[in-house]
Amino acid sequence: MRFSLFVTLPWLVVAASSSWAQPSTGPSVRDVVEFKSVILPRAHDLEGFRQQTSPSGARAFIVTRKADVAADMNHYEILMLNLAPQRLAERRPAAPEVVFAFDARYDNESGYPALAQVQWADERTLVFRAKIRDAVYQVYSLDLPTRKLVQLTNAPTPVESFAASVDLKRVVYAVQVPNPPMKEGARSIVVGNQWFRGVLYGQRALKEQVRAFRFYVADVGSGKPARPLGDAFVQANLGWPQANISPDGRWAILPRFERGRTRAWSLQYPLLEAAAKEYGPAIRRDPLGYFSGPMSFAARRMVAWRLDDAHEQTILDAPDDSIMGGRQSRRDKVWQATGSSVVLAGTHLPLIDGRQVSAASHVIEYWPDSGRWIVVAKLNGRLEEALPAGDGVVVMDSGKRRQFQRLDAGGWQEVAPVPRASGSGWRLQLQEGPNEPPDVFAVGPAGQSVRLTTLNPQFDPKTWGTMSSFQWRDAKGRQWQGGLMAPVEDRGKRLPLVIQSYNYFPDTFYLDGPNFADRTGTSAFPGRAFVREGVLVLAMRAQPGTAPHRDDANQNRLFNEGVRGAVDALVRAGRVDPARVGIIGWSGTGEKVLNAITFSDLPIRAATIADGDANTLFSYAVTYGFSDYTWGHKETVNRGLPIRPNLGAWIETDPSMNTDCVKAALRIETYGIPVHNYWDIYALMRRQYKPADMILIPGGSHGLATPSERMISLQGNVDWFNFWLNNEKRSVPLLAAETAATLQAQYEAWDQMAAMKRTHDRRPRCPLASVG
């Protein structure tokens, strides 16, 4: 609920060093939201394109998503590209053909699209996982000549991953199974080390529960129900369990998480020890598992399942070298022939008589029918992925491509890596740049390039602003990297600046937020929509290039110094008005932005924190049980536990204990029903009559995807910073359920906040301004 005074106070005019006439060019927020994106393959994933090329090499598919703001849904298409070499050589490629399309209304997570895992079954058939007619994810096959769609699974809960045999008669898949905190027949919950969101909201909401999964095998067309493969298991390592099946449908290789053995194994295998130290510190700090959460790090090994009778057998009694998150879904299994053996990459070797054979990770070949295995090679580091290569296999070993070929007499030998060619001699590339949206090109044997798609013909950097690399040094000489987006006609004027903090990749197209390869930075960052308002945008990495990869103890101080260095450099260059600086943080940089507006002496005028992390006592409490990694991070940043004798150090570094230092106008966005961070900051700022707004999007997820929700977030931030930095107000309703009256009420509330800010700005700076 907004705070209201009986009298509307006058707006505080922001002093500017020069006037600025709003340019007539630049995309609207709606233009940004409705931009068509390629979701498969992801960025410059050459192997992804190979996987999306048909077995004959005659054609390939891509998958696109485009928002429809008026209908409030996302439109998905599978586009087929013709790779006929003669037409490509003549530079007259066939137009892309839409072979399948549908609309998704309940599609609220950008990194979890309603159409996923599209793959070739044979030359005429695609299989994929999708939410058709807004139902839960199921597996489907699509016959391309007839466009006939067949549903292959009938799971009551969403299919999270799948693998199908070559003949599509058998499918192995993973689903999330109900895991309510209060079990059937109970009338109370023993909390233990469950986290509050699951306890408070997980009884009926599957998405809020501590996630548990189970594998099943379905015999398609048999009329029989799917059969379970083992028991349900709790999610580990913040990743989704990946299904697998042999080409002939007789065997599956599936993960097993060994929580109880992680500590002992980490003492024997250095790669596992390094992963456990970074992602699961409670393995050592909390060996009893008394406060460590259910999503903390666990060792993983692969097991074989005979699908005819659901018989499980051990492959190697040893962990693999996988780590956290999406890296749980790496390609690490390559079946040979029809399924007589499988190359398993990235596994350790078992102990012999309690003694370690090798501390390294390995590539092995395994024959499930006999249980026999041999070593193919020892890896130099951690596996990134393993790929088929003719009669051999290619592995990415700590950034190095290594290729192995089967010998005629049996066994394997390492050979010089050779590029994998398509059947037509042409290969596909997703070409893009910071000012060039992704499009597909075919590259010929002689290096000639032919454009196959123009997905966003409306884009023009001359009118949508230009992004260029920008480097600067902070006061201590550390080098920072980012990208600076500007209206074309900005030279010679001091403009307001908004820093969009998360990451920046100089070779990837920048539209709205962090230009990730997987296009998931879709919340809060308007990006090019700021061009229309005459605002410079600095896309800023969270750490300097010279900093350690991970420096939890000092990361907030480093970030503050990097922000100060960037603003100083742009002010010296005559491009930025130092009185009109704003900043946005999302996810991990939410914590950094909160610390910057609390402890930095930089006069940031306005800020947004969207679904952000925090190192506050409130956040520490409500993330209990979520992950011991999360807790370990907060304790490191705040120099220990929030108890004596460390209490004073925690109070010094906890922003919630120092909200009197905040002078920036703060917009807080939180997605999903439970507000799990920032309620303390919001309440304390409102209590002190400091400008603060909180926007809750109950149906939203971390990466917003529903068009109406993206409009609320992105347009809301354009309005917020345009108000605080440009002294301008929007007069035309644009958002769902917005009216002229509600828009007027928004600005009346902000006018009141502006008067409050003027009062606080007259007060001396907080004595803790340099802390952090």
C-alpha positions in Angstrom: 0.0 0.0 0.0 1.3 3.4 -0.9 2.0 6.1 1.8 -0.1 9.2 1.2 0.0 12.8 2.6 -3.0 15.0 2.5 -1.1 17.7 0.6 0.7 17.1 -2.6 4.1 18.6 -2.3 5.9 20.3 -5.2 8.3 18.4 -7.3 12.0 18.9 -6.6 13.6 20.2 -9.8 16.9 18.4 -10.6 19.7 20.7 -11.5 21.4 19.8 -14.8 24.5 21.1 -16.5 22.8 21.4 -19.8 19.3 21.0 -21.2 18.2 18.0 -23.1 15.6 17.8 -25.8 14.0 14.3 -25.8 15.0 12.5 -29.1 12.2 11.3 -31.3 13.9 8.0 -32.0 14.3 4.9 -29.9 12.2 1.8 -29.3 9.3 1.8 -26.8 9.2 -0.7 -24.0 6.7 -2.6 -26.0 9.1 -2.8 -28.9 11.7 -4.3 -26.6 9.3 -6.8 -25.1 8.0 -7.9 -28.5 11.5 -8.5 -30.0 11.7 -11.9 -31.5 14.4 -14.0 -30.0 16.2 -17.3 -30.9 15.9 -19.7 -28.0 17.4 -22.7 -29.8 20.3 -22.9 -30.3 21.7 -20.8 -27.6 24.0 -18.1 -28.9 27.1 -19.3 -30.6 26.6 -23.0 -29.7 28.0 -24.6 -32.9 27.4 -28.1 -31.5 23.8 -27.0 -30.9 23.4 -26.2 -34.6 24.9 -29.6 -35.5 22.4 -31.3 -33.2 19.6 -29.2 -34.9 20.8 -30.3 -38.4 18.9 -33.2 -39.8 20.7 -36.6 -40.2 21.2 -36.1 -43.9 22.3 -32.5 -43.5 19.7 -31.3 -45.9 17.9 -29.0 -43.4 18.0 -27.6 -39.9 15.6 -26.0 -37.5 15.7 -23.1 -35.1 13.2 -22.2 -32.4 12.0 -18.6 -31.8 9.8 -16.9 -29.2 8.0 -13.6 -29.7 5.8 -11.8 -27.1 2.3 -10.5 -28.0 1.6 -7.7 -25.5 -2.0 -7.2 -26.7 -2.9 -10.9 -26.2 -0.5 -11.3 -23.2 1.0 -14.5 -24.5 4.2 -15.7 -26.1 4.3 -17.1 -29.6 6.6 -20.0 -30.4 7.7 -21.2 -33.8 9.9 -24.0 -35.1 11.5 -22.7 -38.3 12.9 -25.1 -40.8 15.9 -23.9 -42.9 16.8 -25.5 -46.2 20.5 -26.3 -46.7 20.4 -27.2 -50.4 24.0 -26.6 -51.3 23.3 -25.4 -54.9 20.8 -22.7 -53.8 23.2 -21.6 -51.0 26.1 -21.4 -53.4 23.9 -19.3 -55.7 23.0 -17.1 -52.7 19.3 -17.6 -53.2 18.3 -19.6 -50.1 14.8 -20.8 -49.6 12.7 -18.7 -47.1 12.4 -20.3 -43.6 9.4 -22.5 -43.2 7.2 -22.5 -40.1 6.6 -26.2 -39.4 5.1 -25.8 -36.0 3.7 -22.9 -33.9 1.6 -22.4 -30.9 0.8 -19.7 -28.3 1.6 -20.0 -24.6 -0.3 -17.9 -22.1 1.1 -19.4 -18.9 4.8 -18.9 -19.7 6.3 -16.9 -16.9 10.0 -17.9 -16.8 12.2 -16.8 -19.6 14.9 -19.4 -19.0 12.2 -22.2 -18.9 10.4 -21.7 -22.2 7.2 -23.5 -23.1 9.0 -25.3 -26.0 12.2 -27.0 -25.2 14.6 -29.9 -25.9 13.6 -30.0 -29.6 15.6 -32.7 -31.4 15.6 -35.0 -34.5 14.3 -38.5 -34.1 14.9 -39.2 -37.8 14.9 -37.4 -41.1 11.2 -36.7 -41.0 10.4 -36.5 -37.3 11.1 -34.0 -34.4 10.5 -34.7 -30.8 10.3 -32.1 -28.1 9.0 -31.1 -24.7 6.2 -28.5 -24.6 3.3 -26.9 -22.8 0.6 -27.3 -25.5 -2.7 -25.6 -24.8 -1.1 -24.4 -21.5 -1.1 -27.9 -20.1 1.9 -29.2 -18.1 5.1 -30.2 -20.1 4.7 -33.4 -22.0 6.8 -35.0 -24.7 5.5 -34.8 -28.3 6.6 -36.0 -31.7 6.0 -34.1 -34.9 5.8 -35.8 -38.3 7.1 -33.1 -40.7 5.5 -34.2 -44.0 2.0 -34.4 -42.4 2.5 -32.0 -39.5 0.8 -34.6 -37.3 1.5 -34.0 -33.6 1.5 -37.1 -31.2 1.7 -36.9 -27.4 4.2 -39.5 -26.2 3.8 -39.0 -22.4 0.9 -38.5 -20.0 2.6 -37.4 -16.8 0.4 -35.7 -14.2 3.1 -33.3 -13.3 5.5 -31.5 -15.7 8.1 -33.5 -17.6 11.4 -31.8 -16.8 13.7 -33.8 -19.2 13.3 -36.7 -21.5 15.1 -39.1 -23.9 13.5 -41.2 -26.6 14.7 -44.4 -28.4 15.3 -44.1 -32.1 12.0 -45.8 -33.0 10.1 -43.5 -30.5 8.6 -46.6 -28.9 10.1 -45.9 -25.5 10.7 -42.7 -23.6 12.6 -42.1 -20.3 11.6 -39.0 -18.5 12.0 -37.1 -15.2 9.1 -35.4 -13.5 8.7 -33.3 -10.3 6.7 -35.3 -7.8 4.7 -33.8 -4.9 6.7 -33.2 -1.8 4.5 -31.2 0.6 6.0 -30.3 4.0 3.0 -31.8 5.9 2.6 -35.4 4.8 -0.7 -37.2 4.4 -2.5 -37.7 7.7 -0.3 -35.4 9.6 -1.5 -32.3 11.4 1.9 -30.6 12.0 5.2 -30.0 10.4 8.6 -30.6 11.9 10.5 -27.9 10.2 14.0 -29.3 10.7 16.2 -27.6 8.1 13.4 -26.9 5.5 13.3 -23.3 4.3 10.4 -21.0 5.1 9.0 -20.7 1.6 8.5 -24.4 1.3 7.0 -24.7 4.7 4.7 -21.7 4.3 3.6 -22.1 0.7 4.5 -25.6 -0.3 1.6 -27.6 0.9 -0.4 -26.9 -2.2 2.0 -25.1 -4.5 4.3 -27.6 -6.3 6.7 -24.8 -7.4 7.3 -23.7 -3.8 8.1 -27.2 -2.4 11.5 -28.6 -1.9 11.7 -30.1 -5.3 11.7 -33.9 -5.6 12.0 -35.8 -8.8 11.5 -39.3 -10.1 12.4 -41.0 -13.4 9.9 -43.1 -15.4 9.9 -45.1 -18.5 6.9 -45.1 -20.9 6.3 -47.7 -23.6 4.5 -45.5 -26.2 1.3 -46.9 -27.6 1.1 -49.9 -25.2 -1.7 -48.5 -23.2 0.2 -49.3 -20.0 1.1 -46.7 -17.4 4.6 -45.5 -17.2 6.9 -47.4 -14.8 9.1 -45.8 -12.2 12.8 -46.2 -12.2 13.9 -46.1 -8.6 12.5 -43.9 -5.8 11.9 -40.2 -5.7 14.9 -38.0 -4.8 15.4 -34.4 -3.7 16.8 -31.9 -6.1 20.6 -31.5 -5.7 23.0 -28.9 -6.9 20.3 -26.5 -8.2 20.1 -28.5 -11.5 17.5 -30.5 -13.3 17.9 -34.3 -13.5 18.7 -35.3 -17.1 17.0 -38.3 -18.7 18.9 -40.7 -21.0 18.2 -43.8 -23.1 20.2 -46.0 -25.5 19.3 -45.8 -29.2 17.7 -49.3 -29.0 15.7 -48.4 -25.9 17.0 -51.2 -23.7 19.2 -49.2 -21.3 19.3 -45.8 -19.6 22.1 -44.0 -17.8 20.7 -41.9 -15.0 22.2 -39.8 -12.1 22.2 -40.8 -8.5 23.0 -38.2 -5.8 25.1 -39.5 -2.9 24.6 -36.9 -0.1 25.8 -39.3 2.6 29.1 -40.1 0.8 29.9 -36.5 -0.4 32.2 -35.7 2.6 34.2 -38.9 2.4 34.5 -38.7 -1.4 35.6 -35.1 -1.2 38.6 -36.2 0.9 39.6 -38.6 -1.9 38.9 -36.7 -5.1 40.3 -33.2 -5.5 37.9 -32.0 -8.1 35.0 -33.0 -5.9 36.7 -31.4 -2.9 37.0 -28.1 -4.8 33.3 -28.2 -5.8 32.2 -29.1 -2.3 34.2 -26.3 -0.8 32.7 -23.6 -3.1 29.1 -24.8 -3.4 28.5 -26.9 -0.3 30.6 -25.5 2.6 28.3 -27.1 5.2 29.7 -30.5 4.3 32.5 -29.5 6.5 31.0 -26.8 8.6 27.9 -28.8 9.3 28.6 -32.5 9.0 25.5 -33.3 11.0 23.3 -31.6 8.4 21.7 -29.7 11.2 21.3 -26.3 9.4 22.3 -27.1 5.8 19.5 -27.0 3.3 18.1 -29.6 1.1 19.5 -28.0 -2.1 23.1 -27.9 -1.0 25.8 -29.6 -2.9 25.9 -33.5 -3.3 28.2 -35.8 -5.1 26.8 -37.4 -8.2 27.5 -40.7 -10.0 25.8 -42.4 -12.9 24.0 -45.8 -12.7 22.6 -48.0 -15.5 19.0 -49.1 -15.7 17.8 -52.1 -17.7 14.5 -50.8 -18.9 12.6 -54.0 -19.6 12.6 -54.9 -15.8 13.8 -51.7 -14.1 16.9 -53.4 -12.9 19.6 -51.0 -11.6 23.3 -51.7 -11.7 26.4 -49.8 -10.7 28.7 -48.5 -13.4 31.5 -47.2 -11.3 31.3 -46.7 -7.5 32.8 -43.3 -7.8 31.6 -39.7 -8.3 31.7 -37.7 -11.5 33.2 -34.2 -11.7 30.0 -32.2 -12.3 29.3 -29.1 -10.3 26.2 -26.8 -9.9 23.2 -25.5 -11.7 22.9 -25.9 -15.5 26.2 -27.7 -15.7 24.3 -30.7 -14.3 22.8 -31.0 -17.8 26.1 -31.1 -19.7 26.5 -33.7 -22.5 28.6 -36.4 -21.0 27.2 -39.7 -22.4 27.7 -40.8 -26.0 26.1 -44.1 -27.0 28.0 -46.3 -29.5 26.2 -48.0 -32.4 22.7 -49.0 -31.4 23.5 -49.1 -27.7 25.9 -52.0 -27.0 28.2 -49.6 -25.2 28.3 -46.0 -24.0 31.2 -43.6 -23.6 30.8 -41.9 -20.2 33.0 -38.8 -19.7 33.9 -36.9 -16.6 33.9 -39.7 -14.1 36.4 -40.6 -11.4 37.6 -44.2 -11.0 36.7 -46.2 -8.0 39.0 -47.0 -5.1 40.8 -50.3 -5.1 41.2 -51.8 -1.6 40.5 -48.4 -0.2 43.3 -46.8 -2.2 43.0 -44.2 -4.8 43.9 -45.3 -8.3 43.8 -41.8 -9.8 42.8 -38.4 -8.5 41.8 -37.2 -12.1 38.6 -37.4 -13.9 38.4 -39.9 -16.8 36.5 -40.9 -20.0 35.5 -44.6 -20.0 33.6 -47.0 -22.2 31.0 -49.1 -20.5 29.1 -52.2 -21.8 25.8 -52.5 -19.7 25.0 -56.0 -20.8 28.2 -57.4 -19.3 29.1 -54.6 -16.8 32.6 -54.4 -18.3 34.3 -51.0 -18.7 37.7 -49.7 -19.9 39.5 -46.4 -19.6 39.5 -44.3 -22.8 41.5 -41.4 -21.4 42.5 -39.4 -18.4 41.3 -35.8 -18.4 43.5 -32.9 -17.5 40.7 -31.0 -15.7 36.9 -30.9 -15.4 34.8 -32.1 -18.3 32.7 -29.5 -20.1 31.0 -31.8 -22.6 31.4 -34.9 -24.7 30.2 -35.2 -28.3 29.9 -37.9 -30.9 32.5 -37.7 -33.7 32.1 -40.5 -36.4 33.5 -43.7 -34.9 34.9 -41.7 -31.9 34.2 -39.1 -29.4 35.2 -35.5 -28.8 35.5 -34.1 -25.2 36.0 -30.5 -24.1 38.6 -30.9 -21.3 39.0 -27.6 -19.4 38.6 -25.5 -22.5 40.7 -27.8 -24.8 39.1 -29.9 -27.5 40.4 -33.5 -27.5 39.3 -36.2 -29.9 39.5 -40.0 -29.5 39.1 -42.7 -32.1 38.3 -46.4 -31.7 41.0 -48.7 -32.9 40.2 -51.7 -35.2 41.7 -54.1 -32.7 39.7 -52.5 -29.8 40.6 -49.8 -27.4 41.0 -46.1 -28.2 43.7 -43.6 -29.3 43.8 -39.8 -29.1 44.0 -38.1 -32.6 44.3 -34.6 -33.7 40.9 -32.8 -33.5 39.2 -32.2 -36.8 36.2 -30.0 -37.5 32.9 -31.8 -37.9 31.4 -31.1 -41.3 27.7 -31.2 -42.3 26.4 -33.5 -45.0 26.0 -30.6 -47.4 29.3 -29.1 -46.8 27.6 -26.0 -45.3 27.4 -25.2 -41.6 25.2 -22.9 -39.7 26.2 -19.9 -37.5 24.2 -17.6 -35.3 25.8 -14.3 -36.1 25.4 -11.3 -33.9 27.1 -8.3 -32.3 26.4 -5.7 -29.7 24.3 -3.8 -32.3 23.4 -6.8 -34.5 20.5 -9.0 -33.5 21.0 -12.7 -33.8 20.3 -14.2 -37.2 21.2 -17.5 -38.8 23.8 -17.7 -41.6 25.0 -20.6 -43.7 28.8 -20.7 -44.1 30.1 -22.6 -47.1 33.2 -24.7 -47.7 35.1 -21.7 -49.0 34.0 -19.5 -46.1 31.3 -17.8 -48.1 28.4 -16.6 -45.9 24.7 -16.5 -46.8 22.0 -15.0 -44.6 19.1 -17.3 -43.9 16.9 -15.3 -41.5 16.0 -11.7 -40.8 14.0 -12.1 -37.6 13.8 -8.4 -36.6 13.8 -6.2 -39.7 12.5 -3.3 -37.6 15.8 -3.0 -35.7 18.1 -0.2 -36.7 21.0 0.9 -34.4 20.7 4.4 -35.9 17.3 4.8 -34.2 17.6 2.2 -31.4 20.9 3.5 -30.0 24.3 2.1 -30.2 26.2 -0.1 -27.7 30.0 0.1 -27.6 32.6 -1.4 -25.4 33.7 0.8 -22.5 36.6 0.3 -20.2 37.7 2.3 -17.1 39.8 2.0 -14.0 38.8 2.5 -10.5 40.7 4.6 -7.9 43.0 1.6 -7.1 43.9 1.0 -10.8 41.7 -2.1 -11.4 40.5 -2.5 -14.9 36.7 -2.8 -15.5 34.8 -3.7 -18.6 31.3 -2.9 -19.8 29.2 -1.5 -22.6 27.9 2.0 -23.0 24.6 2.5 -24.9 23.8 5.9 -26.2 21.4 7.7 -28.5 23.2 8.5 -31.7 22.9 12.2 -31.2 24.2 12.4 -27.6 27.7 13.8 -28.2 28.3 17.2 -26.6 25.6 16.9 -24.0 25.8 15.7 -20.4 23.1 13.1 -20.0 21.6 11.1 -17.2 23.1 7.7 -16.7 21.5 4.4 -15.6 23.9 1.6 -14.7 22.5 -1.9 -15.5 24.6 -4.1 -13.3 25.0 -7.8 -13.9 27.2 -8.7 -16.9 28.3 -7.7 -20.4 29.6 -9.7 -23.3 31.1 -7.6 -26.0 30.3 -10.0 -28.9 26.7 -10.6 -28.0 23.6 -8.5 -29.0 22.4 -6.2 -26.3 18.7 -5.5 -26.2 17.3 -5.1 -22.7 19.3 -6.6 -19.9 22.4 -8.7 -19.5 23.2 -10.1 -22.9 23.5 -13.7 -21.8 24.0 -16.5 -24.3 20.7 -18.0 -23.1 18.7 -14.7 -23.2 17.5 -15.0 -19.6 18.1 -11.4 -18.3 14.6 -10.3 -18.9 13.6 -8.6 -15.7 13.8 -4.9 -14.7 16.4 -3.8 -17.4 14.8 -1.6 -20.1 18.0 -1.4 -22.0 17.4 0.3 -25.4 14.0 1.6 -24.2 16.1 4.3 -22.4 17.3 5.7 -25.7 13.9 7.3 -26.2 14.3 9.1 -22.9 17.8 10.4 -23.7 19.4 8.3 -21.0 22.9 6.7 -21.3 23.0 3.0 -20.2 26.2 1.4 -18.8 26.1 -2.3 -18.8 28.5 -3.2 -16.0 30.1 -6.4 -15.0 29.9 -7.2 -11.3 33.7 -7.6 -10.8 36.8 -6.0 -12.4 38.7 -8.1 -14.9 41.7 -8.1 -12.5 39.7 -9.4 -9.5 39.7 -13.1 -8.4 37.0 -15.1 -9.9 35.2 -15.2 -6.6 36.0 -12.9 -3.7 32.9 -13.0 -1.5 34.5 -11.1 1.4 35.3 -8.0 -0.7 32.9 -8.2 -3.6 30.6 -5.3 -2.4 33.5 -3.0 -1.7 35.0 -3.8 -5.2 31.6 -3.1 -6.8 31.3 0.2 -5.0 34.7 1.3 -6.3 33.9 0.1 -9.8 30.7 2.1 -9.9 32.5 5.2 -8.6 35.3 4.7 -11.2 32.7 4.4 -14.1 30.8 7.5 -13.1 34.0 9.6 -12.6 35.3 8.5 -16.0 32.1 9.4 -17.8 31.8 12.8 -16.0 35.5 13.6 -16.9 34.6 12.7 -20.5 31.8 15.3 -20.4 29.1 12.7 -21.1 27.3 12.3 -17.8 25.6 14.7 -15.4 26.9 13.5 -11.9 23.6 14.7 -10.3 21.5 12.4 -12.5 22.9 8.9 -11.9 20.7 5.8 -11.4 21.5 2.1 -11.0 19.6 -1.2 -11.4 20.5 -4.6 -9.8 18.9 -7.9 -10.5 19.5 -11.3 -8.8 23.1 -11.4 -7.5 23.7 -7.7 -8.1 20.7 -6.7 -6.0 23.0 -7.2 -3.0 25.7 -5.1 -4.5 23.4 -2.3 -5.5 21.9 -2.3 -2.0 25.4 -2.0 -0.5 26.3 0.7 -3.0 23.4 3.0 -2.1 23.9 2.4 1.6 27.7 2.6 2.0 29.1 4.3 -1.1 29.7 8.1 -1.1 28.5 8.2 -4.7 25.4 10.4 -4.9 23.2 7.8 -6.7 19.8 9.6 -7.2 17.6 6.5 -7.9 18.0 2.8 -7.8 16.0 -0.4 -8.6 16.6 -3.8 -7.0 14.7 -6.6 -8.8 14.3 -10.0 -7.2 17.7 -9.4 -5.7 19.9 -11.2 -3.2 20.7 -9.4 0.0 23.2 -9.8 2.9 20.8 -8.6 5.6 19.7 -10.3 8.8 16.2 -10.8 7.5 17.4 -12.4 4.3 19.8 -14.6 6.4 16.8 -15.8 8.4 14.4 -16.5 5.5 17.0 -18.3 3.5 17.7 -20.7 6.3 17.4 -24.2 4.9 17.6 -23.1 1.3 21.2 -23.7 0.7 24.3 -23.8 2.9 26.1 -22.1 0.0 23.7 -19.1 0.4 24.2 -19.0 4.1 28.0 -19.3 3.8 28.1 -16.4 1.4 26.2 -14.1 3.8 28.4 -15.0 6.7 31.5 -14.3 4.6 30.3 -10.9 3.4 29.3 -9.9 6.9 32.5 -11.2 8.4 30.9 -13.9 10.5 27.7 -14.8 12.4 25.3 -12.2 13.6 26.1 -13.1 17.2 28.7 -12.0 19.8 31.6 -11.5 19.5 31.0 -10.8 15.8 27.8 -8.8 16.3 29.5 -5.4 15.8 31.0 -6.5 12.5 27.7 -7.7 11.2 25.9 -4.5 12.2 28.6 -2.5 10.3 28.2 -4.4 7.1 24.4 -5.2 7.1 22.6 -2.6 5.0 19.3 -3.1 6.9 21.1 -1.9 10.1 22.2 1.3 8.2 19.1 2.4 6.2 19.6 5.9 7.6 22.5 6.1 5.2 20.4 5.5 2.1 19.6 8.7 0.1 18.6 7.1 -3.2 15.0 6.7 -4.2 14.6 2.9 -4.2 12.3 0.8 -6.3 12.1 -2.8 -5.2 10.6 -5.5 -7.5 9.8 -8.9 -6.1 8.4 -11.8 -8.1 6.2 -14.7 -6.9 3.9 -14.7 -3.9 6.4 -14.9 -1.1 8.5 -11.8 -0.5 11.7 -13.4 0.6 14.1 -10.4 0.6 13.9 -6.7 1.1 10.7 -6.4 3.2 13.0 -5.1 6.0 14.6 -2.5 3.8 11.3 -1.4 2.4 9.6 -1.1 5.9 12.6 0.7 7.4 12.8 3.2 4.6 9.1 3.9 4.7 9.3 4.4 8.4 11.9 7.1 7.9 9.9 8.8 5.2 12.5 7.9 2.6 11.4 7.4 -1.0 10.7 3.7 -1.5 8.3 1.7 -3.7 7.8 -2.1 -3.7 6.2 -3.8 -6.7 5.1 -7.3 -6.2 4.3 -9.5 -9.3 2.7 -12.5 -7.8 2.8 -14.6 -10.9 6.3 -13.7 -11.9 9.4 -15.8 -11.8 13.1 -14.7 -11.6 13.4 -14.1 -15.3 10.1 -12.5 -16.3 8.5 -13.9 -19.5 4.8 -13.1 -19.4 4.4 -10.0 -21.6 2.2 -8.0 -19.2 4.6 -8.7 -16.4 7.6 -7.7 -18.5 5.8 -4.5 -19.4 5.1 -3.7 -15.7 8.8 -4.2 -14.8 10.5 -2.5 -17.8 8.0 0.3 -18.3 7.9 0.8 -14.6 11.7 1.3 -14.6 11.6 3.7 -17.5 9.0 5.7 -15.7 10.9 5.6 -12.4 14.3 6.8 -13.8 12.7 9.2 -16.2 10.9 10.8 -13.2 14.0 11.0 -10.9 16.7 11.8 -13.6 14.7 13.7 -16.2 11.9 15.3 -14.2 9.4 13.8 -16.7 6.1 12.0 -16.3 4.2 9.6 -18.6 0.6 10.7 -19.4 -0.6 7.8 -21.5 -1.7 4.5 -19.9 0.2 1.6 -21.3 0.1 -1.2 -18.7 -2.5 -3.9 -18.0 -5.3 -2.5 -15.8 -3.7 1.0 -15.9 -6.0 4.0 -16.2 -5.4 7.8 -16.3 -6.4 7.9 -12.7 -4.0 5.2 -11.5 -1.2 6.8 -13.5 -1.9 10.1 -11.9 -1.9 8.5 -8.4 1.5 7.0 -9.2 3.0 10.3 -9.9 1.3 12.0 -6.9 2.9 9.4 -4.7 6.3 10.0 -6.4 5.9 13.7 -6.0 5.5 13.2 -2.3 8.6 11.0 -2.3 10.5 13.7 -4.1 9.7 16.2 -1.3 10.9 13.6 1.2 14.1 13.1 -0.7 14.8 16.9 -0.7 14.5 16.9 3.1 17.0 14.0 3.4 19.4 15.4 0.8 19.8 18.5 3.0 21.1 16.4 5.9 24.8 15.5 6.3 26.0 12.3 4.7 26.0 9.3 6.9 29.3 8.8 8.8 29.4 5.2 7.4 29.5 6.4 3.8 32.9 4.9 3.1 32.2 1.5 4.7 31.8 -1.6 2.6 
